[in-house]
Amino acid sequence: MFSEIANSAHWPHIKCDLGPIGLIQRPVKTNTVPGITYMLAGAMQRSDSDWSLDHLGRLTVSPRACDGTRCWTSIRIERIPARCGVRRTWRNRKVIAMNDNASLEMQKVTVQMAKTYRAVEVSAPGNLRVVERKISEPGPRQVRIRVEACGICHTDATTVTGTYPGLSLPRVPGHEVVGRIEALGSGVSRWKIGQRVGVGLIAGEDGVCELCRRGDIVNCQNPVVSGVTTDGGYAEVMIAEARALSSVPDELTSAEAAPLLCAGITTYNALRNAGLRGGDLVAVQGVGGLGHLGIQFARHMGFRTVAIGRGRDKEKLANDLGAHVYIDTTAEDAAAVLQRMGGARAILATGTSGDAMGTLVSGLAARGKFIVAGVPQDELRLNAFPLVFGGRSIYGSLTGTPMDGEDTLAFAVLENIRPMIETVPLEQATDAYARMMQGKARFRMVLVTGQ
């Protein structure tokens, strides 16, 4: 018997054995998602607000997650994923209206669990291919995620090329993952089936190395690394450590949230942990995958924001993102311009040229900080003089903890910060990865699974 459904922003609404006839004896009122197509009375309709089944109509009921014997079924009106892990057969369905209070009656539902999922794996260095894999159960303190979106990051190249130290192939890349939990391993109490979560690069720690014992889990000496030591999110399904999860707010789509769990957290943490004050002059070098987020974070944190790019064609975009000033390095000496402005309290380097980074250090104010968030392929050459005379410093910034991820997502919602993305189907991962590596992405490529 289906239980009564309370109005809630999250599924699952009901838990059932899918054996006896289900009956709902009061109107069904649910939260729908803007822009998604729904089925009602045999017609395709769209809804951006709450909707009640209070008249004769056909309601599509979609099993979204199963544990082998039971399914958690969303009665709210929603899209049916193309590959949601189940194959559905409805028998003798009918909808009955009773005055102003509708009743929904359905006959027994036959559900067969899918046993495989699609993934894009690196089978050999440089070789990405779509494969079918067997669905496995999560181990203790793990969850199984039905992936909805996964961002493509330049760091994925170390997996695709097979150059990451200690990497073993085949391996599924991807560390900007957002999806819904569909199975829980033993010992998991914080998370629930159906909850939307994200997983970033550092997806677990050993808890026993010296750095972990000192509370620095991001720099764990034996970490779980998504897409490197464990399979990542270029897939329909992913197994993740429960301790690595970040809750994803409803205000963000999965495709928007995914890049924020890597490019977002990297730039957000770099700026908020730099000891800066509101009104400080902060420069962001690069208006690309990292930089376009760094500019937004810097502006909304209250800094006087300078964007540094190559060419006038990026000026309007930089200004639209929130930069107060744009410096074109093809026409001006960026370090000299910064010094005329009083010197930058911090420079966030996100570009791909080490040569371009090194010349900017002299643009820092005394005690200023040069923060390296992007990893250039060429050497970063520095003049020691401005470091010694003026006490300037240079250091790197790497991602963050799952709670840092939640902070990043929450700040993005608060200040309406969003990544600029291009979405592509999972099966086109090879082309999307190539587009990213060629510098053609504007600005983050995101794989979507159609869930």
C-alpha positions in Angstrom: 0.0 0.0 0.0 1.3 3.4 -0.9 1.6 5.8 2.1 0.2 9.3 1.9 2.5 11.8 0.2 3.7 15.0 2.0 4.7 18.0 0.0 8.5 17.9 -0.2 11.3 19.3 -2.3 13.1 15.9 -2.4 12.2 12.5 -3.5 11.8 9.7 -2.4 8.3 10.5 -1.1 7.2 6.9 -0.6 8.7 3.5 0.1 6.8 0.5 -1.2 7.1 -3.2 -1.9 5.5 -2.8 -5.3 3.3 -5.8 -4.7 -0.2 -4.8 -3.8 -2.4 -2.2 -5.4 -1.4 1.3 -4.5 -4.0 3.9 -3.4 -3.6 7.6 -2.6 -6.6 9.0 -0.9 -5.8 12.7 -1.0 -4.7 15.2 -3.7 -1.1 14.8 -4.7 0.8 18.1 -4.5 4.4 18.1 -5.5 7.4 20.4 -6.3 8.2 20.3 -10.0 11.4 21.4 -11.7 11.3 24.4 -14.2 11.9 23.5 -17.8 11.3 19.8 -17.5 8.7 18.1 -19.7 5.9 16.3 -17.8 3.1 13.9 -18.9 -0.4 14.8 -17.9 -3.7 13.4 -19.4 -1.8 12.1 -22.5 -0.4 15.6 -23.4 3.0 17.1 -23.0 3.0 20.0 -20.6 5.5 22.1 -18.7 5.2 23.4 -15.2 7.3 25.8 -13.2 5.3 25.7 -9.9 3.5 23.3 -7.6 0.8 21.2 -9.3 -2.0 19.2 -7.7 -3.7 16.1 -9.2 -7.2 17.2 -8.5 -8.9 16.1 -11.7 -8.9 13.3 -14.1 -5.5 12.8 -15.6 -2.7 10.5 -16.3 0.3 10.7 -13.9 3.6 9.0 -14.8 5.1 7.2 -11.9 8.9 6.6 -12.1 10.9 4.2 -10.0 14.2 6.0 -9.4 16.2 3.7 -7.1 16.0 0.1 -6.0 17.8 -2.2 -3.7 16.8 -5.4 -5.4 13.6 -6.0 -3.5 12.0 -2.6 -3.0 11.9 0.6 -5.1 11.7 4.1 -3.8 9.2 5.7 -6.2 8.5 9.3 -6.8 4.9 10.0 -7.3 5.6 13.7 -8.0 5.3 14.6 -11.7 8.7 14.3 -13.2 10.7 13.2 -16.2 11.4 9.5 -16.7 15.2 9.1 -17.1 16.3 7.2 -20.2 18.5 4.9 -18.2 17.5 5.1 -14.5 18.5 1.6 -13.5 15.2 -0.1 -13.9 13.0 -1.4 -16.8 9.3 -0.6 -16.2 6.2 -2.5 -17.1 2.9 -1.0 -16.1 -0.2 -3.2 -16.2 -3.8 -2.1 -16.3 -3.0 1.4 -15.2 -6.0 3.7 -14.5 -6.6 7.1 -12.9 -9.8 7.8 -11.1 -11.1 11.3 -10.1 -13.4 11.6 -7.0 -14.9 15.1 -6.7 -12.3 17.6 -5.6 -10.2 15.0 -3.9 -8.5 12.8 -6.5 -7.6 9.2 -5.9 -4.9 7.4 -7.8 -5.2 3.7 -8.3 -2.6 1.6 -10.0 -2.3 -2.1 -10.5 0.9 -4.1 -9.6 4.1 -2.9 -11.1 6.7 -5.2 -12.5 10.2 -4.0 -12.0 13.4 -5.6 -13.3 16.7 -4.3 -12.1 19.3 -3.3 -14.8 22.5 -5.2 -14.2 24.9 -3.0 -16.1 25.7 0.6 -16.7 27.7 2.6 -19.3 31.0 4.1 -18.5 33.8 5.8 -20.4 37.1 4.2 -19.4 40.7 4.7 -20.3 41.7 1.2 -21.5 45.2 2.2 -22.6 47.0 5.6 -22.5 45.2 8.0 -24.8 42.3 5.6 -25.5 38.9 6.6 -24.2 36.1 4.1 -25.0 32.4 3.5 -23.9 32.0 0.2 -22.2 29.2 -1.7 -20.3 30.1 -2.6 -16.7 28.4 -4.7 -14.1 26.6 -2.7 -11.4 28.2 -3.5 -8.0 27.0 -3.0 -4.5 28.7 -0.3 -2.3 31.0 -1.6 0.4 30.9 -0.5 4.1 30.7 3.3 4.5 30.2 3.7 0.7 27.3 4.8 -1.5 26.4 4.1 -5.1 25.5 7.2 -7.1 23.4 7.4 -10.2 25.4 10.1 -12.0 23.6 13.0 -13.6 26.6 15.2 -14.5 30.4 15.1 -14.5 32.6 18.0 -15.4 35.7 17.5 -17.6 38.9 19.0 -16.0 42.4 19.5 -17.3 43.6 17.3 -14.5 41.8 14.4 -16.1 44.6 14.4 -18.6 46.9 12.6 -16.1 44.4 9.7 -16.2 43.7 9.7 -19.9 47.5 9.8 -20.7 48.3 7.3 -18.0 50.9 9.6 -16.5 49.5 9.9 -12.9 52.0 8.2 -10.6 50.8 4.7 -9.6 47.8 4.7 -11.9 46.5 1.4 -13.0 44.3 0.9 -16.1 41.5 0.5 -17.1 40.2 3.5 -15.1 37.2 5.7 -15.4 38.2 9.4 -15.2 36.1 12.3 -13.7 36.2 14.1 -10.4 33.4 16.8 -10.8 30.5 14.4 -10.1 26.9 15.1 -9.2 24.2 12.6 -8.9 21.7 10.9 -6.6 22.3 8.2 -4.1 20.7 4.9 -5.1 22.2 2.5 -2.7 23.9 2.7 0.7 26.6 0.5 2.1 26.6 -0.6 5.7 27.5 2.0 8.3 26.1 4.9 6.3 23.7 7.0 8.4 24.3 10.6 7.3 23.0 10.2 3.7 19.7 8.9 2.3 18.7 7.2 -0.9 17.5 9.8 -3.4 19.7 12.6 -2.0 21.6 14.7 -4.5 25.3 14.8 -3.8 28.6 15.7 -5.3 32.1 14.2 -5.3 35.3 16.1 -6.0 38.9 15.2 -6.6 40.0 14.2 -3.1 37.4 11.5 -2.3 38.7 10.1 0.9 41.7 10.0 3.2 43.6 7.3 5.0 43.1 9.1 8.4 46.4 7.7 9.8 49.2 9.6 8.0 50.8 12.6 9.8 49.0 15.2 7.7 45.6 13.6 8.3 46.3 13.3 12.0 47.1 17.1 12.0 43.7 17.7 10.3 45.1 18.4 6.8 43.1 15.8 4.9 43.3 17.5 1.6 47.1 16.8 1.6 46.7 13.2 2.8 49.7 11.1 1.8 47.5 8.2 0.7 44.2 9.7 -0.5 41.3 8.3 -2.4 41.4 10.3 -5.7 38.4 10.2 -8.0 39.3 9.0 -11.4 42.7 7.9 -10.4 42.8 5.5 -7.4 39.1 4.8 -7.9 36.7 5.0 -10.8 35.3 8.5 -11.4 32.2 10.1 -12.9 32.5 9.5 -16.7 29.8 7.0 -16.1 26.2 6.4 -15.3 27.1 4.9 -11.9 29.8 5.6 -9.4 30.8 4.1 -6.1 32.0 6.7 -3.6 33.1 7.0 0.0 30.3 8.4 2.1 32.8 10.7 3.8 33.7 12.3 0.5 30.1 13.5 -0.3 28.9 17.1 -0.5 25.2 17.9 -0.4 24.1 19.8 -3.5 21.5 22.6 -3.0 18.3 22.6 -5.0 19.0 26.0 -6.6 21.8 24.5 -8.7 21.3 22.1 -11.6 23.6 19.1 -11.6 25.4 20.4 -14.6 26.0 23.8 -12.9 27.1 22.2 -9.6 29.6 19.7 -11.1 32.4 22.2 -12.2 32.0 24.1 -8.9 33.3 21.0 -7.1 36.7 21.4 -8.7 37.3 24.7 -10.5 34.9 26.4 -8.1 36.2 25.1 -4.8 39.8 25.7 -6.0 39.4 29.4 -6.7 36.9 30.0 -3.9 39.2 28.4 -1.3 42.3 30.1 -2.7 40.7 33.6 -2.2 38.9 33.1 1.1 41.9 31.5 2.8 44.4 34.3 1.6 43.8 36.6 4.6 42.3 39.3 2.4 40.0 42.1 3.4 37.1 43.7 1.7 38.3 46.4 -0.8 41.7 44.8 -1.3 43.1 44.9 -4.8 43.0 41.3 -6.2 44.0 40.2 -9.7 42.9 37.1 -11.5 45.3 36.0 -14.2 43.4 34.1 -17.0 39.8 34.4 -18.1 39.2 30.7 -18.7 37.9 27.5 -17.0 39.3 28.6 -13.6 39.6 32.3 -14.1 36.0 33.0 -15.1 35.0 31.6 -11.7 37.8 33.3 -9.8 36.7 36.7 -11.2 33.2 36.1 -10.0 34.3 35.0 -6.5 36.7 37.9 -6.1 34.0 40.5 -7.0 31.4 39.0 -4.8 33.8 38.7 -1.9 34.1 42.4 -2.0 37.6 42.8 -3.6 38.6 45.4 -6.1 38.9 42.9 -8.9 41.3 43.1 -11.8 41.2 40.5 -14.6 44.4 39.8 -16.6 44.0 38.3 -20.1 45.6 38.2 -23.5 43.7 40.3 -26.1 40.9 42.8 -26.1 38.4 40.2 -27.1 38.1 39.0 -23.4 37.5 42.5 -21.9 33.7 42.5 -22.2 33.4 39.0 -20.8 35.8 39.9 -17.9 33.7 43.0 -17.1 30.4 41.1 -17.3 31.9 38.6 -14.8 32.5 41.4 -12.4 36.0 42.7 -13.1 36.5 46.4 -12.3 39.5 46.6 -14.5 40.8 44.5 -17.4 44.5 44.4 -18.4 45.4 43.2 -21.8 48.9 41.8 -21.6 49.5 42.2 -25.3 49.2 45.9 -24.9 50.4 46.6 -21.4 52.8 45.4 -18.7 50.4 43.9 -16.2 52.8 44.1 -13.3 53.5 47.8 -14.0 49.7 48.5 -14.2 49.1 46.8 -10.9 51.9 48.8 -9.2 50.4 52.0 -10.5 47.2 50.9 -8.8 49.0 50.4 -5.5 50.0 46.8 -5.9 47.9 43.7 -5.6 47.3 42.2 -2.2 46.9 38.9 -4.0 47.2 37.5 -7.6 45.3 34.3 -8.4 47.1 32.6 -11.3 44.8 30.4 -13.3 46.3 30.4 -16.7 48.2 27.8 -18.6 51.5 29.6 -19.2 54.2 29.5 -16.6 56.1 32.2 -18.5 53.2 34.5 -18.2 52.7 33.8 -14.5 56.3 34.5 -13.5 56.4 38.1 -14.7 53.4 39.0 -12.5 55.0 38.6 -9.1 56.5 42.1 -9.2 52.9 43.4 -9.5 52.2 42.4 -5.9 52.1 44.9 -3.0 54.5 44.4 -0.1 53.5 41.2 1.7 51.3 40.3 -1.3 50.6 36.7 -2.2 50.9 35.0 -5.5 48.5 32.0 -5.5 49.0 29.4 -8.2 45.7 27.5 -8.9 46.4 26.5 -12.5 49.2 24.1 -13.4 51.1 25.2 -16.5 53.0 22.7 -18.6 56.0 24.9 -18.9 58.3 26.1 -16.1 57.3 29.0 -13.9 60.4 31.2 -13.7 60.7 33.8 -11.0 62.9 36.7 -10.1 63.9 36.4 -6.4 64.3 40.2 -5.9 60.6 41.1 -5.4 60.2 38.1 -3.2 63.0 39.1 -0.8 62.5 42.9 -1.0 58.9 43.3 0.0 58.3 40.0 1.7 56.1 38.7 -1.1 55.2 35.0 -1.2 54.1 32.4 -3.7 52.3 29.2 -3.0 49.8 26.8 -4.6 46.2 26.0 -3.7 44.6 22.6 -4.2 40.8 21.9 -4.0 39.3 21.4 -0.5 37.3 19.1 1.8 33.7 18.0 1.2 32.6 20.7 3.6 34.6 23.3 1.6 32.6 21.9 -1.4 29.3 22.6 0.4 30.6 26.1 1.3 31.4 26.8 -2.3 28.0 25.7 -3.6 26.3 27.7 -0.9 28.2 30.8 -1.7 27.5 30.3 -5.4 23.8 30.2 -4.6 24.0 33.2 -2.3 25.7 35.4 -4.9 24.2 33.9 -8.0 27.6 32.7 -9.3 27.5 30.1 -12.0 30.1 28.4 -14.3 29.8 28.9 -18.0 29.4 25.4 -19.4 28.8 23.3 -22.5 26.9 20.0 -21.9 27.4 16.9 -24.0 26.1 13.4 -23.7 28.2 10.8 -21.9 28.9 8.8 -25.1 30.5 11.9 -26.7 33.1 12.1 -23.9 36.1 11.6 -26.2 35.1 14.6 -28.4 34.4 16.7 -25.3 37.7 15.8 -23.7 39.5 16.8 -26.9 37.7 20.1 -27.1 38.8 20.9 -23.5 42.4 19.9 -24.2 42.4 22.1 -27.4 41.3 25.1 -25.3 38.0 25.4 -27.2 35.7 24.9 -24.3 33.7 27.9 -23.1 34.5 27.3 -20.3 33.8 24.0 -18.7 32.7 20.9 -20.5 30.1 18.8 -18.6 29.1 15.2 -19.5 25.4 14.5 -18.8 23.8 11.1 -18.6 20.1 12.0 -19.1 19.1 10.7 -15.7 
